[in-house]
């Protein structure tokens, strides 16, 4: 007898989008392969899709499907074998004053204001800084899978960072993290280290970081968390 998840995967349809300007490598055209219908993609099905290199943005589950480019490589961190670098150890200690708390996955003006400050500083001109409340909600707060929102506050209760994380069968998937762009000490790095630590606490072997793109400064950093694996030709292998 087939497992329900296997039946769902057989029922899904996959289609390619039209070409659009690549967000990561200037001058290139991109396309995506999209899984549909969205209402069939539950937590178990999505876990299998992530294993195949898919990712989600809101209810939109996709993977790169470009005609003449394979720059986007799905990447995951080997949690059990991960060894932080000297710099990462220093950053981990530096931010131990932050307190992490699970918060409801719903719109909070304080979160949205932090998000706006983050994207206007880190992604100015990339289109993300034009996001309104509705776009923010659709992008980060709309889900049919097992998703959690973690907020990080300092000793005074000031919000410093928010992480949206999907919980999979074999790991965690880092959906998006935004933080005070003017805070010292690389909060983004600390956010990844915290998620690796959370994987260990939950007994999950992998942290999925989306796509590694060697040619993109904003995406190349992901290989700093080693050992890690890249999905090539349908198989995960060490980088």
N, C-alpha and C positions, 0 to 999 in steps of 0.2 A: 504494500500500500504506500502511496506517495505521501510525503510529509506535506502539511498545509502550505508551508513556505515554498516548497518546490512547485506546487500547483499554482501559487500566486505568481512566481517568477515566470512560469510558462504562459500565464495569462497576460502579463505585461506586454505593452507595445513599446518599441524604441524607434524614435524618429530623429532626423537630423534637422537642425535649424538652418536658416539661411546664413550666409556669411555676414560678419559684422567686424568692425575694427577691434583688433586685439587690445585688451586693457593693459597688457604687461610688456609687450615688445613692439615698439613703435614701427609703423609701416607694414605690419603683418595683418592678415585677415584671419579670423577665427570662426569656428563652428562648434556647436555642442550637440551631443547625443542626449536626448531627453527620455526619461522613463515615464510612462503614462499607462493607465489613469492614476492620478495622485492618490485617490481614496483607497487604492489597494496596497499602497506602500506603508505598511506598519513597521514597528520597531524591528521585528525579526527579518522581514524582507529587506529593510534598509541596511541591516547589518551585512547581509549577503551582497547587496549592491556596493557597499563601501569596499568590501573585499575585492570587487571587480573594478575598483577605481572611480566609482561614482562619489558624488558629494551633493549637498543640497544647499539651496538658498531659499528659505521659507519652505513652500510646498514644491518647489522646482528642484527635481532630482536630475542631475546631469553629470556628464564627464566630457572632457575635451575630445573633439572629433574633427580635427582640422585636416584639410586636404593635403598639405605639403609641409606639415610641421608637427613634431612630437616633443616640443620643448617642455610641455607640462607633464611632469612625472609624479604620480601618486607616491607619497612618502609616509612612512610610519616609523616610530621610535620603538626599539626593542627595550621595553621597560625593565625587565629583569637584569639585563646586562648593561644598562645605561650607567656611564660613569661621568659625572659632571667635571668640566674643566676647572682649572684654578679660578678663572674669572667667574664662572657660574656658581662655584661654591661661595665666593665672596658676595655675589648678588643675593644668593639664597639667605645668607646670614643677615645681610643688610636690611632685608624686608620682613624679618620675622616679627616685627611689630604690627604688621597688618593682620587683621582678623577677617577670615573668610566665613561667609554665611550663605546658606541656600536661601534664595528669595523667590517669591512667586514669579512665574513666567508671564508677566503682564506689564502693561505700560506704566512707567513711573517717570514723572517729569524730571526728577533728579538724575535718573539714568540717561534720559534723552538729552539733557543739557550736557552731560559729560561726553556722550557720543558725538554731539554736534561740535564740541570743542576739539575732540580728538580728530575727527575727519577733516575739519577745516584747517587743522595744523599739519597733519600727516598725509592727507590725501587731497590737498587743495588743487582744484582744477581737474580732478579726475571724475567729476560728476557726482561723487558720493556726498560732497559738501552741499548738494542741493536737496538732499533728502528731507522730506517733511515727516510729520508724525505718522502718517499712513504708510509711507514707504518704509520707515524704520520698523513699524509693527509687522508689516508683511515680510520683511527681510529677516528679522531676528526673533520675533515673538510668535510667529505662526508655524505650527509643526503638527505632524501626525505621528511622530516617533517619540522616544523617551528622551526628553530634553530638560536640562536643568540650567538655572541661572545662578551664578555665584557672584556675590558682591564682596569687595575688599575695602575695608575701612581702616583708618589709622586710629591711634589711641583716643583722639578727640571725636571720633565718629564721622570724620570727613570721608566721603566716598572717593576712593582713589582709582578703582578699576572694576570692570564688570566682564565676566567671561560667560559666554553661552556655549554649552557643551552637550553633545549627544552621547547617550549611553548605549553602547552596542553590546552584542553578545561576546565579542572578543577584545573589547577595548573601549576607549573614549575617543570621540572625534571632536577636535577643536573647531567649533563653528565660527566663532568670532570673539575677539577680545578687544576692548577699548579702555583707555585709561587717561589719566591726567597727562597731557602732552608735555607739561612743564615740570613734572615731578622728576627728581634726579634718580639715577641708579637703574635705568633700564627695566621698567616695570613689565615690558613685554616679555623679556627673558624670564623674569620671575614667574609670570603667568604660565609659561610653558613648563617650567620646573615644577610648579605647583600641580599642574595636571599630570605630570609624570608621577609625582608622589601620590596623587589621588588614585591613579591606576594601580599602584603597588598596594595601597590600602584596600582596594576593592578586589585584588587578586586578578586583575586584567592584564594581559600580556602586551598590549599595543596601545600607543597613542598615535592616532591618525592626524596628521598635520595638513591635510589637503594636498596641494600640488607644489612641488619644488620646481623652480624655473631658474636654471643656471644663469641665463642672460638677463634676468630681472633682479635688480638690487633689492627690491622689496620682498622677493620670494626666495632668494638664494640663501638666506640666513638659516633655513630649516635644517641644513646638513650639519649645523653646529651641535646637534643633539645626537650623539653617537653611542653605540652603533645604531644604524637605521637601515631600513630596507626601501627599495624602489620597485614599483610594479612595472615590469617590462615584458612585452609579449605575453601578457596574461599570467605571469609568474612573479612572485615577490622574491627578490634576491638582495643580498647585502650590497650596499653602495660601495 
